[in-house]
């Protein structure tokens, strides 16, 4: 696995176009919307590609029979060196080819049907990644009439960009607040006391496609706030000719239910590998 030079990322976009799963996160790296990393089998004529997004998502695609690359890939995926310190989720394409290669390559390290609550950080756990498709008709048919007289939705400002805490927040998906303001968009729900309740934002924007990211203040969940800000962002998409994109893990039932309420329906389920990582406690 050779690290590909950032200055040449754009030359790989054409290869990515042949991948028929949701690849906006990988494309955002290749278009330098966010600072990720790319590894290949050859710097001269690459045919196997590993694109890593800093949030903790990666895509392996291209030729699956390069034995030298695959040997290095095995070392990386199994994290025997302990260099990976946080969760990383891997998608592959072509699906059947890479599924077979990884099953053979990883052996007992791979768990193909883990329990949802499985917490074994020494194994590679294969869940499913769900890709959705948006239906404007379904969105309008399901859209409820809600009133939030004590709350307000406003465009996500610089201050709110930094203030929203959680695992899915804008600062993890954009190089800077300046780039978010220039190329992204978000909407935040505030109560009458100025408490930030929820934010829906563009985690990736490529061409006319906008993938939604949502975070709700952990003290205010289950109140419909995620739906309210997500609907506002979808309205923005429809007003400005963006296609709303949604994807989530099969173990994120809350995200699946919210997607369905917003007019999305499942179109594809693909392997989603949770790679092992070493925690601070394990290092000691």
Backbone as CSV, one residue per row, in Angstrom:
resi,resn,N_x,N_y,N_z,CA_x,CA_y,CA_z,C_x,C_y,C_z
1,UNK,0.851,-1.195,0.000,0.000,0.000,0.000,0.883,1.240,0.000
2,UNK,0.812,1.990,-1.087,1.631,3.172,-1.245,0.758,4.415,-1.101
3,UNK,1.222,5.408,-0.336,0.430,6.619,-0.170,0.502,7.455,-1.442
4,UNK,-0.661,7.822,-1.944,-0.774,8.566,-3.193,-0.635,10.060,-2.911
5,UNK,0.061,10.812,-3.769,0.248,12.247,-3.517,-1.053,13.035,-3.619
6,UNK,-1.265,13.922,-2.663,-2.484,14.721,-2.610,-2.689,15.524,-3.890
7,UNK,-1.616,16.013,-4.455,-1.716,16.849,-5.653,-2.297,16.111,-6.851
8,UNK,-2.323,14.762,-6.780,-2.823,13.969,-7.900,-4.151,13.269,-7.594
9,UNK,-4.779,13.599,-6.485,-6.039,12.946,-6.125,-7.072,13.042,-7.245
10,UNK,-7.128,14.193,-7.886,-8.130,14.407,-8.922,-8.045,13.424,-10.066
11,UNK,-6.867,12.836,-10.291,-6.711,11.876,-11.387,-7.416,10.555,-11.110
12,UNK,-7.833,10.338,-9.862,-8.485,9.072,-9.496,-10.006,9.150,-9.539
13,UNK,-10.538,10.336,-9.782,-11.996,10.509,-9.755,-12.674,9.649,-10.812
14,UNK,-12.065,9.537,-11.975,-12.669,8.740,-13.043,-12.828,7.277,-12.627
15,UNK,-11.818,6.731,-11.925,-11.916,5.340,-11.455,-13.055,5.186,-10.451
16,UNK,-13.257,6.204,-9.627,-14.307,6.140,-8.615,-15.703,6.169,-9.241
17,UNK,-15.826,6.750,-10.411,-17.134,6.874,-11.066,-17.769,5.520,-11.366
18,UNK,-16.958,4.474,-11.455,-17.494,3.150,-11.737,-18.028,2.424,-10.521
19,UNK,-17.899,3.018,-9.347,-18.372,2.404,-8.106,-19.842,2.755,-7.911
20,UNK,-20.697,1.757,-7.792,-22.149,1.986,-7.804,-22.790,1.994,-6.425
21,UNK,-22.001,2.270,-5.394,-22.552,2.468,-4.059,-22.321,3.933,-3.694
22,UNK,-22.891,4.381,-2.586,-22.733,5.773,-2.169,-21.272,6.048,-1.811
23,UNK,-20.637,6.913,-2.601,-19.209,7.185,-2.395,-18.928,8.669,-2.168
24,UNK,-19.907,9.432,-1.716,-19.687,10.870,-1.556,-18.541,11.180,-0.598
25,UNK,-18.397,10.379,0.458,-17.329,10.641,1.426,-15.964,10.453,0.769
26,UNK,-15.839,9.442,-0.091,-14.568,9.205,-0.788,-14.315,10.294,-1.829
27,UNK,-15.362,10.694,-2.535,-15.222,11.743,-3.542,-14.847,13.073,-2.902
28,UNK,-15.357,13.325,-1.695,-15.009,14.569,-1.006,-13.524,14.612,-0.676
29,UNK,-12.911,13.434,-0.451,-11.465,13.361,-0.219,-10.714,13.624,-1.523
30,UNK,-11.138,12.952,-2.602,-10.447,13.104,-3.889,-10.571,14.522,-4.441
31,UNK,-11.663,15.205,-4.098,-11.830,16.582,-4.546,-11.266,17.583,-3.535
32,UNK,-10.575,17.056,-2.512,-9.915,17.885,-1.486,-10.877,18.773,-0.713
33,UNK,-12.129,18.305,-0.543,-13.063,19.011,0.321,-12.714,18.766,1.788
34,UNK,-12.010,17.667,2.030,-11.586,17.319,3.380,-10.257,16.588,3.264
35,UNK,-9.433,16.687,4.298,-8.079,16.138,4.225,-8.038,14.667,4.634
36,UNK,-8.190,13.798,3.665,-8.092,12.372,3.911,-6.780,11.818,3.395
37,UNK,-6.732,10.507,3.215,-5.544,9.850,2.661,-5.974,8.811,1.634
38,UNK,-5.079,8.578,0.665,-5.339,7.592,-0.383,-4.119,6.687,-0.507
39,UNK,-4.364,5.372,-0.552,-3.301,4.393,-0.749,-3.613,3.590,-2.008
40,UNK,-2.575,3.224,-2.737,-2.737,2.514,-4.005,-1.715,1.388,-4.105
41,UNK,-1.869,0.571,-5.152,-0.926,-0.518,-5.386,0.280,-0.074,-6.212
42,UNK,0.114,1.021,-6.982,1.188,1.531,-7.824,1.029,3.035,-7.993
43,UNK,2.130,3.769,-7.882,2.072,5.213,-8.076,2.066,5.586,-9.552
44,UNK,2.500,4.667,-10.411,2.560,4.923,-11.847,1.242,4.595,-12.538
45,UNK,0.738,3.397,-12.286,-0.502,2.961,-12.915,-1.352,2.226,-11.884
46,UNK,-1.964,2.955,-10.971,-2.720,2.300,-9.885,-3.980,1.597,-10.384
47,UNK,-4.277,0.457,-9.755,-5.495,-0.276,-10.115,-6.277,-0.711,-8.880
48,UNK,-5.690,-0.548,-7.691,-6.359,-0.842,-6.429,-6.234,0.395,-5.545
49,UNK,-7.352,0.774,-4.892,-7.401,2.064,-4.216,-8.024,1.923,-2.816
50,UNK,-7.443,2.626,-1.877,-7.976,2.676,-0.510,-8.090,4.145,-0.122
51,UNK,-9.321,4.647,-0.036,-9.556,6.056,0.279,-10.051,6.156,1.711
52,UNK,-9.358,6.948,2.514,-9.679,7.076,3.934,-10.134,8.497,4.251
53,UNK,-11.334,8.623,4.820,-11.882,9.911,5.243,-11.520,10.112,6.719
54,UNK,-11.136,11.322,7.123,-10.689,11.530,8.510,-11.743,11.249,9.571
55,UNK,-13.027,11.237,9.191,-14.065,10.953,10.183,-14.024,9.497,10.649
56,UNK,-13.437,8.615,9.816,-13.360,7.206,10.179,-14.102,6.305,9.222
57,UNK,-14.191,6.724,7.954,-14.807,5.910,6.914,-13.779,5.667,5.825
58,UNK,-13.837,4.517,5.196,-12.890,4.214,4.137,-13.555,3.382,3.049
59,UNK,-12.961,3.452,1.867,-13.476,2.721,0.706,-12.320,2.021,0.022
60,UNK,-12.475,0.701,-0.148,-11.510,-0.120,-0.869,-12.161,-0.526,-2.184
61,UNK,-11.527,-0.172,-3.303,-12.135,-0.533,-4.586,-11.064,-0.786,-5.640
62,UNK,-11.506,-1.392,-6.740,-10.590,-1.695,-7.832,-10.181,-3.158,-7.847
63,UNK,-9.058,-3.434,-8.463,-8.543,-4.799,-8.642,-8.328,-5.482,-7.296
64,UNK,-8.862,-6.696,-7.172,-8.818,-7.395,-5.878,-7.783,-8.514,-5.833
65,UNK,-7.009,-8.699,-6.918,-6.110,-9.860,-6.997,-4.635,-9.483,-6.933
66,UNK,-4.342,-8.299,-6.427,-2.946,-7.884,-6.285,-2.431,-8.431,-4.954
67,UNK,-1.671,-9.511,-5.010,-1.293,-10.227,-3.790,-0.394,-9.410,-2.872
68,UNK,0.507,-8.626,-3.438,1.392,-7.799,-2.621,0.581,-6.735,-1.875
69,UNK,-0.312,-6.075,-2.579,-1.165,-5.070,-1.947,-2.017,-5.713,-0.864
70,UNK,-2.596,-6.875,-1.162,-3.483,-7.543,-0.215,-2.755,-7.995,1.046
71,UNK,-1.497,-8.358,0.917,-0.714,-8.757,2.088,-0.540,-7.561,3.025
72,UNK,-0.238,-6.399,2.451,-0.119,-5.187,3.260,-1.471,-4.744,3.805
73,UNK,-2.504,-4.961,3.004,-3.865,-4.613,3.428,-4.256,-5.421,4.665
74,UNK,-3.925,-6.705,4.684,-4.241,-7.562,5.820,-3.626,-7.015,7.105
75,UNK,-2.365,-6.598,7.024,-1.673,-6.035,8.190,-2.395,-4.787,8.670
76,UNK,-2.786,-3.934,7.712,-3.467,-2.690,8.072,-4.834,-2.960,8.693
77,UNK,-5.615,-3.834,8.075,-6.972,-4.081,8.550,-6.984,-4.707,9.940
78,UNK,-6.082,-5.631,10.181,-6.053,-6.320,11.472,-5.457,-5.459,12.584
79,UNK,-4.749,-4.402,12.221,-4.212,-3.427,13.187,-3.347,-4.092,14.260
80,UNK,-2.531,-5.053,13.839,-1.677,-5.741,14.798,-0.638,-4.796,15.414
81,UNK,-0.307,-3.720,14.711,0.667,-2.763,15.236,0.058,-1.841,16.284
82,UNK,-1.284,-1.767,16.316,-1.951,-0.909,17.276,-1.955,0.557,16.899
83,UNK,-1.634,0.865,15.645,-1.573,2.272,15.227,-2.954,2.908,15.114
84,UNK,-3.974,2.111,14.817,-5.326,2.675,14.697,-5.895,2.892,16.094
85,UNK,-6.235,4.138,16.405,-6.675,4.493,17.742,-8.170,4.782,17.836
86,UNK,-8.874,4.729,16.714,-10.309,4.990,16.753,-11.024,4.086,15.749
87,UNK,-12.322,4.074,15.829,-13.122,3.222,14.944,-12.942,3.645,13.491
88,UNK,-12.834,2.664,12.609,-12.843,2.917,11.170,-13.819,1.932,10.522
89,UNK,-14.654,2.463,9.636,-15.658,1.651,8.946,-15.314,1.562,7.463
90,UNK,-15.201,0.338,6.962,-14.744,0.096,5.597,-15.865,-0.423,4.703
91,UNK,-15.940,0.149,3.483,-16.811,-0.364,2.426,-15.929,-0.849,1.281
92,UNK,-16.433,-1.804,0.493,-15.633,-2.376,-0.594,-16.441,-2.438,-1.884
93,UNK,-15.704,-2.448,-3.007,-16.329,-2.589,-4.325,-15.256,-3.036,-5.322
94,UNK,-15.552,-4.031,-6.182,-16.815,-4.760,-6.342,-17.120,-5.632,-5.125
95,UNK,-18.371,-5.692,-4.771,-18.781,-6.310,-3.515,-18.389,-7.777,-3.416
96,UNK,-18.850,-8.601,-4.357,-18.628,-10.050,-4.253,-17.155,-10.401,-4.316
97,UNK,-16.410,-9.721,-5.184,-14.987,-10.024,-5.321,-14.232,-9.727,-4.029
98,UNK,-14.457,-8.528,-3.479,-13.721,-8.153,-2.274,-14.226,-8.908,-1.047
99,UNK,-15.510,-9.218,-0.998,-16.025,-10.032,0.119,-15.277,-11.355,0.195
100,UNK,-15.111,-12.006,-0.956,-14.435,-13.305,-1.004,-12.956,-13.157,-0.638
101,UNK,-12.326,-12.121,-1.148,-10.914,-11.898,-0.859,-10.700,-11.651,0.640
102,UNK,-11.524,-10.784,1.233,-11.365,-10.468,2.651,-11.668,-11.673,3.535
103,UNK,-12.660,-12.478,3.148,-12.977,-13.677,3.931,-11.790,-14.625,3.953
104,UNK,-11.133,-14.789,2.817,-9.970,-15.670,2.719,-8.757,-15.055,3.401
105,UNK,-8.605,-13.753,3.252,-7.439,-13.044,3.778,-7.454,-12.973,5.304
106,UNK,-8.632,-12.766,5.870,-8.737,-12.466,7.297,-9.050,-13.682,8.166
107,UNK,-9.645,-14.709,7.578,-9.922,-15.930,8.328,-10.750,-15.699,9.574
108,UNK,-10.275,-16.218,10.715,-11.025,-16.131,11.966,-11.073,-14.723,12.554
109,UNK,-10.261,-13.813,12.025,-10.301,-12.429,12.508,-11.597,-11.747,12.101
110,UNK,-12.227,-12.270,11.038,-13.457,-11.672,10.506,-14.684,-12.344,11.113
111,UNK,-15.584,-11.538,11.656,-16.860,-12.023,12.182,-17.951,-11.486,11.269
112,UNK,-18.607,-12.389,10.525,-19.537,-11.939,9.481,-20.955,-11.677,9.972
113,UNK,-21.323,-12.221,11.116,-22.668,-11.975,11.645,-22.590,-11.618,13.128
114,UNK,-21.990,-10.489,13.440,-21.836,-10.101,14.846,-23.155,-9.673,15.468
115,UNK,-23.251,-9.829,16.773,-24.397,-9.270,17.486,-24.280,-7.748,17.468
116,UNK,-25.404,-7.075,17.486,-25.396,-5.607,17.432,-24.568,-5.000,18.558
117,UNK,-24.572,-5.667,19.699,-23.877,-5.102,20.853,-22.438,-5.601,20.972
118,UNK,-21.943,-6.317,19.967,-20.591,-6.873,20.010,-19.570,-5.764,20.180
119,UNK,-18.674,-5.905,21.128,-17.687,-4.864,21.429,-16.255,-5.395,21.347
120,UNK,-16.050,-6.502,20.656,-14.726,-7.102,20.535,-13.861,-6.247,19.614
121,UNK,-12.932,-5.481,20.168,-12.098,-4.576,19.370,-10.904,-5.287,18.747
122,UNK,-10.798,-6.598,18.922,-9.707,-7.355,18.308,-10.140,-8.023,17.010
123,UNK,-11.432,-8.000,16.724,-11.983,-8.646,15.542,-12.446,-7.608,14.516
124,UNK,-12.565,-8.055,13.271,-13.182,-7.243,12.224,-14.629,-7.689,12.119
125,UNK,-15.546,-6.779,12.374,-16.970,-7.111,12.443,-17.674,-6.630,11.186
126,UNK,-18.344,-7.526,10.487,-19.000,-7.170,9.235,-20.499,-6.969,9.444
127,UNK,-20.921,-5.698,9.460,-22.330,-5.347,9.527,-22.818,-5.015,8.112
128,UNK,-23.831,-4.196,8.001,-24.336,-3.743,6.709,-24.383,-2.210,6.690
129,UNK,-24.086,-1.638,5.539,-24.255,-0.212,5.294,-25.485,-0.061,4.412
130,UNK,-26.421,0.775,4.838,-27.679,0.928,4.111,-27.648,2.219,3.296
131,UNK,-27.880,2.089,2.006,-28.019,3.247,1.118,-29.499,3.490,0.868
132,UNK,-29.922,4.743,0.991,-31.320,5.119,0.792,-31.461,5.978,-0.473
133,UNK,-32.701,6.053,-0.949,-33.030,6.966,-2.045,-34.193,7.839,-1.607
134,UNK,-34.122,9.105,-1.960,-35.133,10.064,-1.534,-36.295,10.107,-2.522
135,UNK,-37.508,10.198,-1.968,-38.716,10.368,-2.775,-39.418,11.644,-2.328
136,UNK,-39.466,12.622,-3.200,-40.119,13.884,-2.866,-41.591,13.666,-2.556
137,UNK,-42.231,12.785,-3.322,-43.647,12.508,-3.111,-43.880,11.900,-1.732
138,UNK,-43.024,10.948,-1.357,-43.155,10.314,-0.049,-42.871,11.310,1.070
139,UNK,-41.906,12.184,0.856,-41.564,13.200,1.848,-42.761,14.099,2.143
140,UNK,-43.377,14.599,1.096,-44.519,15.490,1.298,-45.730,14.747,1.867
141,UNK,-45.884,13.486,1.484,-47.022,12.710,1.983,-46.904,12.423,3.474
142,UNK,-45.665,12.255,3.942,-45.442,11.905,5.348,-45.168,13.111,6.230
143,UNK,-44.902,14.250,5.626,-44.485,15.423,6.393,-45.597,15.885,7.330
144,UNK,-45.352,15.863,8.624,-46.383,16.266,9.588,-46.440,17.781,9.738
145,UNK,-47.499,18.247,10.326,-47.602,19.654,10.684,-47.151,19.768,12.137
146,UNK,-46.001,20.346,12.331,-45.478,20.454,13.693,-45.323,21.920,14.070
147,UNK,-45.509,22.195,15.357,-45.381,23.556,15.859,-44.339,23.582,16.963
148,UNK,-43.386,24.502,16.839,-42.349,24.638,17.854,-42.312,26.114,18.268
149,UNK,-43.357,26.528,18.922,-43.504,27.939,19.262,-42.397,28.449,20.165
150,UNK,-41.815,27.559,20.974,-40.768,27.990,21.897,-39.366,27.783,21.321
151,UNK,-39.290,27.315,20.068,-38.000,27.047,19.442,-37.906,27.770,18.102
152,UNK,-36.689,27.865,17.597,-36.500,28.472,16.284,-35.406,27.713,15.536
153,UNK,-35.552,27.664,14.214,-34.531,27.057,13.370,-33.797,28.179,12.647
154,UNK,-32.474,28.132,12.715,-31.688,29.154,12.036,-30.526,28.505,11.305
155,UNK,-30.003,29.212,10.331,-28.850,28.728,9.585,-27.675,28.559,10.543
156,UNK,-26.950,27.459,10.390,-25.826,27.171,11.280,-24.710,28.187,11.063
157,UNK,-24.434,28.963,12.093,-23.440,30.029,12.038,-22.062,29.502,12.432
158,UNK,-21.076,30.381,12.360,-19.739,30.019,12.824,-19.758,29.581,14.280
159,UNK,-20.459,30.322,15.090,-20.518,30.024,16.525,-21.183,28.677,16.774
160,UNK,-22.255,28.382,16.055,-22.949,27.110,16.220,-22.131,25.955,15.651
161,UNK,-21.383,26.214,14.589,-20.481,25.218,14.008,-19.550,24.653,15.082
162,UNK,-19.022,25.539,15.909,-18.090,25.124,16.947,-18.794,24.602,18.193
163,UNK,-20.002,25.071,18.437,-20.666,24.769,19.706,-21.328,23.388,19.740
164,UNK,-21.766,22.875,18.586,-22.479,21.603,18.582,-21.540,20.461,18.929
165,UNK,-21.847,19.724,19.984,-21.044,18.582,20.400,-21.740,17.287,20.032
166,UNK,-20.970,16.221,19.876,-21.523,14.929,19.533,-20.612,14.206,18.568
167,UNK,-21.062,13.063,18.064,-20.234,12.256,17.167,-20.418,12.620,15.703
168,UNK,-21.565,13.241,15.361,-21.827,13.615,13.969,-22.092,15.112,13.924
169,UNK,-21.030,15.889,13.837,-21.146,17.348,13.845,-20.291,17.925,12.718
170,UNK,-20.623,19.122,12.232,-19.944,19.679,11.055,-18.430,19.748,11.148
171,UNK,-17.879,20.055,12.324,-16.431,20.250,12.425,-15.627,18.992,12.136
172,UNK,-16.293,17.820,12.141,-15.599,16.579,11.814,-15.631,16.266,10.318
173,UNK,-16.367,17.031,9.551,-16.553,16.732,8.128,-16.007,17.817,7.200
174,UNK,-15.540,18.923,7.764,-15.035,20.026,6.959,-13.681,20.461,7.475
175,UNK,-12.812,20.878,6.557,-11.471,21.303,6.952,-11.496,22.498,7.892
176,UNK,-12.471,23.385,7.696,-12.535,24.608,8.495,-13.938,25.172,8.431
177,UNK,-14.243,26.088,9.343,-15.540,26.755,9.320,-15.678,27.613,8.065
178,UNK,-14.547,28.138,7.575,-14.578,28.943,6.355,-15.029,28.110,5.158
179,UNK,-14.519,26.871,5.050,-14.929,26.003,3.943,-16.386,25.572,4.096
180,UNK,-16.802,25.365,5.344,-18.198,25.006,5.569,-19.123,26.136,5.124
181,UNK,-18.759,27.360,5.449,-19.578,28.507,5.063,-19.607,28.682,3.548
182,UNK,-18.481,28.392,2.897,-18.381,28.606,1.456,-19.025,27.486,0.643
183,UNK,-18.930,26.249,1.142,-19.343,25.102,0.326,-20.423,24.239,0.971
184,UNK,-20.714,24.465,2.248,-21.690,23.636,2.945,-22.897,24.434,3.385
185,UNK,-23.729,23.793,4.190,-24.934,24.433,4.720,-25.401,23.614,5.919
186,UNK,-26.050,24.274,6.853,-26.617,23.564,7.994,-27.709,24.390,8.627
187,UNK,-28.577,23.700,9.375,-29.644,24.381,10.103,-29.671,23.843,11.524
188,UNK,-29.821,24.756,12.481,-29.784,24.393,13.892,-31.056,24.829,14.600
189,UNK,-31.487,24.017,15.530,-32.696,24.281,16.307,-32.296,24.790,17.686
190,UNK,-32.827,25.960,18.050,-32.510,26.585,19.329,-33.788,26.750,20.142
191,UNK,-33.675,26.637,21.470,-34.843,26.934,22.289,-34.819,28.415,22.686
192,UNK,-35.825,28.848,23.444,-35.967,30.269,23.773,-34.848,30.788,24.668
193,UNK,-34.078,29.867,25.271,-32.971,30.258,26.143,-31.623,30.192,25.419
194,UNK,-31.654,29.896,24.117,-30.420,29.813,23.353,-29.718,28.482,23.437
195,UNK,-30.387,27.459,23.967,-29.794,26.119,24.030,-29.848,25.493,22.644
196,UNK,-28.724,24.970,22.183,-28.639,24.307,20.889,-29.174,22.884,21.025
197,UNK,-30.298,22.613,20.367,-30.991,21.338,20.533,-30.596,20.300,19.491
198,UNK,-30.447,20.718,18.237,-30.137,19.779,17.164,-29.606,20.535,15.959
199,UNK,-28.819,19.844,15.147,-28.288,20.412,13.916,-28.350,19.376,12.804
200,UNK,-28.818,19.791,11.639,-28.743,18.982,10.423,-27.870,19.755,9.451
201,UNK,-26.926,19.085,8.831,-25.951,19.793,8.013,-25.505,18.939,6.830
202,UNK,-24.891,19.590,5.875,-24.313,18.883,4.735,-22.977,18.294,5.166
203,UNK,-22.914,16.972,5.287,-21.639,16.338,5.612,-20.765,16.236,4.368
204,UNK,-21.406,16.068,3.202,-20.702,16.048,1.928,-21.565,16.757,0.895
205,UNK,-20.942,17.570,0.070,-21.621,18.176,-1.069,-20.738,17.966,-2.290
206,UNK,-21.249,17.194,-3.249,-20.513,16.936,-4.482,-21.478,17.085,-5.638
207,UNK,-21.216,18.039,-6.516,-22.135,18.292,-7.619,-23.484,18.711,-7.077
208,UNK,-24.531,17.999,-7.506,-25.881,18.327,-7.029,-26.342,17.390,-5.920
209,UNK,-25.421,16.657,-5.313,-25.758,15.711,-4.251,-25.303,16.262,-2.905
210,UNK,-26.193,16.172,-1.925,-25.906,16.658,-0.574,-26.277,15.574,0.425
211,UNK,-25.268,15.060,1.134,-25.534,14.018,2.126,-25.756,14.639,3.496
212,UNK,-26.821,14.204,4.165,-27.206,14.779,5.443,-26.456,14.158,6.607
213,UNK,-26.060,15.022,7.537,-25.545,14.594,8.828,-26.416,15.226,9.905
214,UNK,-26.735,14.486,10.945,-27.636,14.994,11.987,-27.082,14.669,13.361
215,UNK,-27.186,15.651,14.263,-26.832,15.431,15.666,-27.852,16.139,16.545
216,UNK,-28.321,15.433,17.579,-29.232,16.007,18.563,-28.540,16.053,19.923
217,UNK,-28.671,17.162,20.604,-28.172,17.301,21.966,-28.657,16.102,22.786
218,UNK,-27.723,15.381,23.423,-28.082,14.137,24.108,-29.109,14.336,25.218
219,UNK,-29.260,15.539,25.708,-30.244,15.813,26.763,-31.647,16.098,26.224
220,UNK,-31.782,16.135,24.887,-33.075,16.515,24.306,-33.494,15.559,23.191
221,UNK,-33.137,14.312,23.295,-33.477,13.353,22.251,-34.886,12.801,22.455
222,UNK,-35.463,12.288,21.357,-36.788,11.697,21.418,-37.915,12.708,21.405
223,UNK,-37.638,13.940,20.982,-38.655,14.989,20.988,-39.004,15.480,19.578
224,UNK,-38.450,14.816,18.543,-38.747,15.218,17.178,-37.862,16.325,16.638
225,UNK,-36.826,16.684,17.389,-35.968,17.786,16.960,-35.138,17.412,15.734
226,UNK,-34.674,16.170,15.676,-33.881,15.727,14.519,-34.715,15.791,13.247
227,UNK,-35.987,15.411,13.363,-36.870,15.489,12.196,-37.021,16.942,11.750
228,UNK,-37.205,17.847,12.674,-37.459,19.250,12.348,-36.297,19.870,11.567
229,UNK,-35.060,19.674,12.055,-33.917,20.281,11.360,-33.598,19.544,10.062
230,UNK,-33.814,18.219,10.039,-33.579,17.463,8.807,-34.555,17.897,7.719
231,UNK,-35.817,18.109,8.103,-36.817,18.554,7.137,-36.459,19.933,6.588
232,UNK,-35.923,20.790,7.446,-35.528,22.119,6.968,-34.390,22.013,5.965
233,UNK,-33.452,21.114,6.199,-32.342,20.939,5.268,-32.831,20.316,3.962
234,UNK,-33.759,19.382,4.046,-34.327,18.788,2.835,-35.078,19.840,2.030
235,UNK,-35.817,20.709,2.716,-36.500,21.802,2.020,-35.486,22.674,1.273
236,UNK,-34.359,22.934,1.920,-33.291,23.702,1.266,-32.821,22.981,0.006
237,UNK,-32.628,21.659,0.116,-32.193,20.870,-1.041,-33.182,21.004,-2.195
238,UNK,-34.464,20.873,-1.881,-35.485,20.947,-2.923,-35.557,22.344,-3.531
239,UNK,-35.336,23.352,-2.716,-35.370,24.737,-3.211,-34.185,25.064,-4.100
240,UNK,-33.056,24.352,-3.904,-31.830,24.683,-4.633,-31.355,23.539,-5.536
241,UNK,-32.250,22.614,-5.857,-31.984,21.534,-6.823,-30.855,20.594,-6.395
242,UNK,-30.748,20.342,-5.074,-29.838,19.323,-4.580,-30.605,18.027,-4.340
243,UNK,-29.964,16.903,-4.586,-30.556,15.603,-4.258,-30.126,15.233,-2.838
244,UNK,-31.072,15.063,-1.898,-30.699,14.664,-0.539,-30.225,13.207,-0.519
245,UNK,-29.119,12.963,0.146,-28.543,11.626,0.236,-28.516,11.191,1.699
246,UNK,-28.855,9.912,1.928,-28.861,9.369,3.299,-28.267,7.972,3.281
247,UNK,-27.403,7.689,4.243,-26.845,6.349,4.421,-26.532,6.171,5.896
248,UNK,-26.608,4.927,6.368,-26.303,4.670,7.777,-25.980,3.201,7.977
249,UNK,-25.480,2.888,9.142,-25.175,1.513,9.509,-26.469,0.757,9.846
250,UNK,-26.451,-0.536,9.615,-27.619,-1.371,9.922,-27.917,-1.424,11.405
251,UNK,-26.934,-1.082,12.253,-27.183,-1.115,13.697,-27.696,0.225,14.216
252,UNK,-27.767,1.221,13.331,-28.294,2.529,13.728,-29.787,2.581,13.389
253,UNK,-30.598,1.963,14.241,-32.035,1.867,13.979,-32.717,3.231,14.023
254,UNK,-32.213,4.119,14.865,-32.788,5.453,14.955,-32.645,6.210,13.650
255,UNK,-31.485,6.094,13.018,-31.245,6.766,11.742,-32.132,6.174,10.652
256,UNK,-32.305,4.858,10.667,-33.176,4.215,9.675,-34.609,4.709,9.799
257,UNK,-35.113,4.763,11.005,-36.494,5.202,11.222,-36.682,6.658,10.809
258,UNK,-35.703,7.502,11.132,-35.790,8.907,10.762,-35.770,9.066,9.245
259,UNK,-34.912,8.299,8.585,-34.836,8.357,7.124,-36.188,8.028,6.489
260,UNK,-36.825,6.989,6.998,-38.118,6.580,6.446,-39.186,7.641,6.676
261,UNK,-39.156,8.300,7.823,-40.114,9.369,8.105,-39.928,10.555,7.154
262,UNK,-38.692,10.719,6.681,-38.358,11.855,5.822,-38.516,11.547,4.333
263,UNK,-39.058,10.389,4.012,-39.318,10.071,2.613,-38.233,9.291,1.904
264,UNK,-37.286,8.731,2.659,-36.249,7.895,2.063,-36.675,6.424,2.116
265,UNK,-36.216,5.639,1.158,-36.451,4.197,1.208,-35.158,3.470,0.854
266,UNK,-35.008,2.276,1.392,-33.784,1.491,1.219,-33.659,1.002,-0.217
267,UNK,-32.478,1.197,-0.804,-32.232,0.705,-2.166,-31.080,-0.285,-2.210
268,UNK,-30.241,-0.296,-1.174,-29.088,-1.185,-1.227,-28.542,-1.416,0.172
269,UNK,-28.116,-2.664,0.430,-27.419,-2.999,1.666,-26.108,-3.671,1.292
270,UNK,-25.016,-3.160,1.832,-23.697,-3.642,1.444,-22.877,-3.967,2.687
271,UNK,-21.816,-4.770,2.537,-20.962,-5.084,3.693,-20.351,-3.812,4.283
272,UNK,-20.258,-3.778,5.598,-19.733,-2.613,6.303,-18.845,-3.134,7.416
273,UNK,-17.533,-3.052,7.226,-16.570,-3.665,8.118,-16.106,-2.688,9.201
274,UNK,-16.330,-3.060,10.431,-15.832,-2.273,11.561,-14.445,-2.802,11.911
275,UNK,-13.422,-1.982,11.688,-12.046,-2.433,11.850,-11.594,-2.323,13.306
276,UNK,-10.733,-3.240,13.741,-10.268,-3.218,15.137,-9.400,-2.001,15.414
277,UNK,-9.463,-1.537,16.632,-8.667,-0.393,17.035,-8.202,-0.600,18.468
278,UNK,-7.171,0.142,18.824,-6.613,0.011,20.175,-6.979,1.241,20.981
279,UNK,-7.582,1.028,22.132,-7.961,2.138,22.988,-6.788,2.555,23.858
280,UNK,-6.933,3.700,24.505,-5.883,4.189,25.393,-5.635,3.189,26.507
281,UNK,-6.711,2.609,27.048,-6.567,1.654,28.143,-5.764,0.437,27.694
282,UNK,-6.024,-0.018,26.423,-5.324,-1.203,25.937,-3.839,-0.940,25.735
283,UNK,-3.492,0.318,25.416,-2.080,0.659,25.211,-1.281,0.462,26.488
284,UNK,-1.907,0.678,27.616,-1.213,0.549,28.884,-1.000,-0.905,29.254
